[in-house]
Amino acid sequence: MNTNEEIEKRHRYLEAGEKRALALQNRGPLRYEASGELAQDIRDAYERYGFYIFEGVVSEQEVSEVEVQLNEVIDRAPASKNGVLDKEGRPALGIDHKRLLYILARPLSDPLGGTSILGGRHAVRMEEPTPREDAPKVTVCVLQYTFGVMDAALRLSAHPGMLRVAEAFAGPDFVPYNDNFHVKEPGLGSSVSWHQDGITHWEHPSWHPAIRGFNLMVQLYRTTPVNALWALPGTHRTGRVDLASLAAQSGGSDRLPEAVPVLCERGDAVICNRQLVHGSFANDSPDRRVTFIWGFFPRDAVLGVENEQGIDYQRDYYDEARIEERMRIVQIAIDARRRRWPKEAPYQYAPFFGREAEARWSPELSGTMFRDYGEGRIIL
């Protein structure tokens, strides 16, 4: 097949996926019933498709504040893998932290597909386009444990509308497990191979589609079929999916049939079931994509669970004390947000009703509690 034929084939796939995505009934503003509960049609659409797009949730002012801090952090990334200096020759940010702040990858590469990383859940090797000649040796693909270096990210994680969404699907005592930024720079961004989040609980006697919780995702830029997250609607309800077989059915291609791009505008937010098959292609487009991701579990899904090793995770057992420690982060974030946006009605987090004074934010937390708070995070 010549290059022109391959380009046309790819174009048809992207165009068809976009049409399928826009035909789904799973997007709109954040709405509630008269009772205060999340609108039933939103709940139904999420349970049917495995994801829902909330349009215009985060204000332009807040997105801009996050964007400014994000760019400052990216500018201080190591210039090479395992490097300690940034591109200006300064000490890279976070090199003295216990946990990795930056995950770097070769431009347009697939660092996970076909490997044993994260339990081998990324079974499909993604296409790796050739980067431009002047491309850097590495690009930032993930920023993690950012609350210690980005106050704006901590505040965003306490967005009251999105925490109400979290409560709707995980109960009032939901437990946080993760926060990071996925970065896809124009012409450089690496792919994320098709996968379902998590490697435990598949054989759990009480398995159900919501047992691994969900990701909440805020888009800092408009997404396109090229740079967006893609998903296979409904696969969160089918249990473990044989991704290698799916790829084989598509002729060995990474373009899985019936997948759709998660198309968003700047400031849109998404809830995505962690068991939904999802992934993203290398970003060889001129459009940047940055997504802030944080997520939650139902409390009863993690109590008594030992987490799994991953790229840089250590094992940890989630007893009552550990869960309390994780929950405290939510309340501190709520307090930090209240100080920045005093006219906004803050979310009321049930585990800290009457205990709010035990979890106050202060600037000093960036260099103490949040410096290495990611140790032993829950990944299930």
C-alpha positions in Angstrom: 0.0 0.0 0.0 1.5 3.3 -1.0 1.7 6.4 1.3 -1.2 8.2 -0.2 -3.4 5.2 0.2 -2.4 4.9 3.9 -3.0 8.6 4.5 -6.5 8.2 3.0 -7.2 5.1 5.1 -6.2 6.9 8.2 -8.3 10.0 7.3 -11.4 7.8 6.8 -10.9 6.1 10.2 -10.6 9.5 12.0 -13.5 10.9 10.2 -15.7 7.9 10.9 -14.7 7.9 14.5 -15.6 11.6 14.8 -19.1 11.0 13.3 -19.7 8.1 15.7 -18.6 10.2 18.7 -20.9 13.1 17.9 -23.8 10.8 17.4 -23.6 9.5 21.0 -25.9 11.0 23.6 -23.3 11.6 26.2 -22.4 15.3 26.3 -23.9 18.5 27.7 -23.7 20.9 30.7 -23.5 19.7 34.3 -27.1 19.4 35.4 -29.0 18.3 38.5 -32.5 17.1 39.4 -34.7 19.2 41.6 -33.6 17.0 44.5 -30.0 18.0 44.0 -29.0 14.7 42.5 -27.0 14.5 39.3 -29.5 14.4 36.3 -30.7 10.9 35.6 -30.1 11.1 31.9 -26.5 11.9 32.6 -26.2 8.9 34.9 -27.9 6.7 32.4 -25.6 7.8 29.5 -22.5 7.3 31.6 -23.6 3.8 32.6 -24.4 3.0 29.0 -21.3 4.3 27.3 -18.7 4.4 30.1 -17.9 8.1 29.7 -19.7 11.5 29.7 -18.5 14.9 28.6 -19.5 17.9 30.7 -19.4 21.0 28.6 -18.0 24.3 29.8 -17.5 23.2 33.4 -14.2 25.0 34.2 -13.9 28.7 33.8 -11.5 30.3 31.3 -9.8 32.1 34.2 -9.1 28.9 36.1 -7.9 27.0 33.0 -5.5 29.9 32.3 -4.1 29.7 35.8 -3.5 26.0 35.5 -2.0 26.5 32.0 0.5 29.1 33.3 1.8 26.8 36.1 1.8 23.8 33.8 4.1 25.6 31.3 6.5 26.6 34.1 6.8 23.0 35.3 7.3 21.6 31.7 10.0 24.2 31.1 11.9 22.7 34.0 11.7 19.1 32.8 14.9 17.1 32.4 16.4 17.4 28.9 17.1 13.7 28.8 15.9 10.4 30.4 17.5 10.0 33.8 18.9 13.6 33.3 19.2 16.1 36.2 19.4 19.3 34.1 16.7 21.0 32.1 17.1 22.4 28.6 18.7 25.6 30.0 21.2 23.7 32.0 19.5 24.3 35.4 18.7 21.6 37.9 15.5 20.0 36.7 12.5 20.4 38.9 11.7 17.5 41.3 15.0 15.7 40.9 15.3 15.6 44.7 11.8 14.1 45.1 11.3 10.5 46.0 8.8 9.9 43.2 9.1 10.8 39.6 7.6 14.2 38.6 8.1 13.7 34.9 7.6 10.7 32.7 9.5 11.2 29.4 9.2 9.4 26.1 10.7 9.5 22.6 8.6 11.7 20.4 5.7 9.9 18.7 6.7 6.7 20.4 4.6 4.0 22.2 6.4 3.5 25.5 3.9 1.0 26.9 2.4 -1.1 24.1 3.5 -4.7 24.1 5.5 -4.4 27.3 5.1 -5.9 30.7 4.8 -2.5 32.4 1.7 -2.1 34.6 1.0 -5.8 34.5 1.2 -6.0 30.7 -2.2 -4.4 30.3 -1.1 -2.5 27.2 -1.2 -5.5 24.8 -1.5 -3.6 21.5 1.6 -2.0 20.0 0.6 1.4 18.5 1.9 2.9 15.3 5.0 5.1 15.8 5.2 7.9 13.2 8.6 9.3 12.3 9.3 12.5 14.2 10.6 15.6 12.4 14.4 15.9 12.0 14.7 18.7 14.6 12.6 16.9 17.3 14.1 16.7 20.8 15.3 13.4 22.0 12.5 13.2 24.6 9.2 14.8 25.3 7.1 15.1 28.5 4.2 12.7 28.3 3.0 12.7 31.9 3.4 15.0 34.9 2.5 13.2 38.1 2.4 14.1 41.8 2.0 17.8 40.9 0.2 19.1 43.9 3.6 20.0 45.5 4.6 22.2 42.5 1.2 23.4 41.1 -1.2 24.9 43.6 -3.6 25.5 40.6 -3.8 21.7 40.1 -4.6 21.1 43.7 -7.4 23.7 43.6 -8.8 22.3 40.3 -9.0 18.8 41.9 -11.6 20.3 44.4 -13.9 21.7 41.7 -17.3 21.5 43.5 -19.2 20.4 40.4 -16.8 17.6 39.6 -16.7 16.4 43.2 -20.5 16.2 43.2 -20.1 14.0 40.1 -17.6 11.9 42.1 -20.1 11.5 44.9 -22.9 10.5 42.5 -20.9 7.5 41.2 -18.8 6.5 44.2 -20.8 7.6 47.2 -20.1 10.4 49.7 -17.0 8.7 51.1 -15.1 8.4 47.8 -11.4 7.8 48.0 -8.8 9.6 45.7 -6.2 7.5 44.0 -4.4 9.5 41.4 -3.7 12.8 39.8 -1.6 13.7 36.8 -1.4 15.6 33.5 -1.2 13.8 30.2 0.7 16.0 27.8 0.7 15.6 24.0 2.9 18.3 22.5 2.3 19.1 18.8 4.2 16.8 16.5 5.8 15.1 19.5 3.2 13.6 21.8 3.6 9.8 22.5 0.7 7.4 22.2 -1.0 5.5 25.0 -1.7 1.9 24.0 -5.2 0.6 24.2 -5.9 -0.7 27.7 -8.3 -1.0 30.6 -7.1 0.6 33.8 -6.1 -1.7 36.6 -4.9 -5.3 36.9 -6.7 -6.5 40.0 -10.3 -7.2 40.8 -11.1 -9.0 37.5 -12.0 -12.2 39.4 -13.5 -10.4 42.4 -16.6 -12.3 43.5 -18.5 -9.0 43.6 -17.2 -7.6 40.3 -19.4 -4.9 38.8 -18.8 -2.2 36.1 -18.0 0.5 38.7 -15.6 -1.5 41.0 -12.5 0.3 39.8 -13.9 3.7 40.0 -13.4 6.4 37.4 -11.2 9.2 36.1 -12.2 12.8 36.0 -10.5 14.7 33.2 -10.4 18.4 32.4 -9.2 19.6 29.0 -6.9 22.6 28.8 -7.2 22.7 25.0 -9.6 21.7 22.4 -9.2 18.1 21.4 -9.3 16.6 17.9 -9.6 13.1 16.5 -5.8 13.0 16.1 -4.8 14.1 19.6 -7.8 13.1 21.7 -8.3 10.1 24.0 -10.2 7.4 22.2 -12.6 4.9 23.8 -14.7 1.8 23.0 -18.2 2.7 24.3 -19.7 0.1 26.6 -16.7 -2.0 27.2 -16.6 -1.1 30.9 -19.6 -3.6 31.3 -18.0 -6.6 29.5 -15.2 -7.5 31.9 -11.7 -8.0 30.7 -11.3 -7.4 27.0 -8.9 -9.4 24.8 -7.2 -6.5 23.2 -4.8 -8.6 21.1 -7.7 -10.4 19.5 -9.5 -7.1 18.8 -6.3 -5.8 17.1 -6.0 -9.0 15.1 -9.6 -8.7 13.9 -8.7 -5.2 12.5 -5.9 -6.7 10.5 -3.3 -6.1 13.1 -4.0 -2.4 13.1 -4.1 -0.1 16.2 -7.3 1.4 14.7 -9.8 -0.6 16.7 -13.3 -0.7 14.9 -16.1 1.2 16.6 -13.8 3.3 18.8 -14.6 7.0 19.2 -12.5 10.1 20.0 -13.5 11.9 23.2 -14.0 15.4 21.6 -13.9 18.3 24.0 -13.5 22.1 24.0 -11.2 24.0 26.4 -12.6 23.8 29.9 -14.8 20.7 29.3 -14.6 17.9 31.8 -15.1 14.2 31.3 -15.9 11.3 33.6 -14.5 8.0 32.3 -14.9 4.5 33.8 -11.5 3.0 34.4 -12.6 -0.3 33.0 -13.5 1.2 29.6 -11.1 0.3 26.8 -9.3 3.5 26.0 -6.1 4.8 24.5 -4.6 7.5 22.3 -2.6 7.8 19.1 0.7 9.6 18.7 0.1 13.3 18.2 1.6 14.2 14.9 -0.8 17.1 14.5 -0.1 20.8 15.1 -2.5 20.9 18.0 -1.5 20.6 21.7 -3.5 18.4 24.0 -3.1 18.6 27.8 -5.5 16.8 30.1 -5.6 17.0 33.9 -6.7 13.6 35.3 -7.7 12.7 38.8 -9.8 9.9 40.0 -11.7 8.1 42.8 -12.8 4.8 44.0 -15.8 3.7 46.1 -14.3 3.3 49.6 -15.4 -0.4 49.9 -13.5 -1.2 46.7 -10.1 -0.3 48.2 -10.4 -1.1 51.9 -8.1 -4.0 52.7 -6.5 -3.9 49.2 -2.8 -4.1 48.5 -1.9 -2.0 45.4 0.2 -3.3 42.5 3.6 -2.3 41.3 3.8 -0.1 38.2 6.3 2.2 36.5 7.6 3.6 39.8 5.0 2.6 42.4 5.7 0.9 45.7 3.4 -1.6 47.3 1.1 -0.3 50.0 -1.7 -1.8 52.0 -4.9 0.3 52.2 -6.2 0.0 55.8 -8.4 2.6 57.6 -5.4 4.8 58.4 -4.1 4.9 54.8 -7.5 5.7 53.4 -7.9 8.5 55.9 -4.6 9.9 54.8 -5.8 9.9 51.1 -9.1 11.4 52.0 -7.4 14.2 53.8 -5.9 15.4 50.5 -9.4 16.0 49.2 -10.3 18.2 52.2 -7.0 20.1 52.0 -7.7 20.8 48.3 -11.2 22.0 49.1 -9.7 24.5 51.6 -7.1 25.6 49.1 -9.8 26.3 46.6 -12.0 28.1 49.1 -9.2 30.6 49.7 -8.7 31.3 46.0 -12.4 31.4 45.1 -14.1 32.6 48.3 -17.4 33.5 46.5 -17.9 29.9 45.2 -19.9 27.5 47.4 -17.3 24.8 48.3 -18.0 21.1 48.1 -18.9 19.5 51.4 -16.9 16.2 51.8 -18.8 13.9 54.1 -15.8 12.2 55.8 -14.7 15.6 57.1 -18.0 17.0 58.2 -17.3 18.9 61.4 -13.6 18.1 61.0 -12.6 20.7 58.4 -10.1 22.3 60.7 -8.0 19.1 60.7 -7.2 19.5 57.0 -6.3 23.1 56.3 -4.2 24.2 53.4 -1.0 26.3 53.8 1.8 27.2 51.4 4.2 25.2 53.5 2.4 21.9 52.5 4.0 22.2 49.0 7.4 21.4 50.6 6.2 19.0 53.2 3.1 16.8 52.8 2.8 17.3 49.0 6.4 16.9 48.3 6.2 13.1 48.1 2.5 12.4 48.7 2.3 10.1 45.7 4.1 7.2 47.5 2.0 4.1 47.6 -0.9 5.6 45.6 -3.7 3.3 44.7 -3.8 2.0 41.2 -5.7 -1.3 41.5 
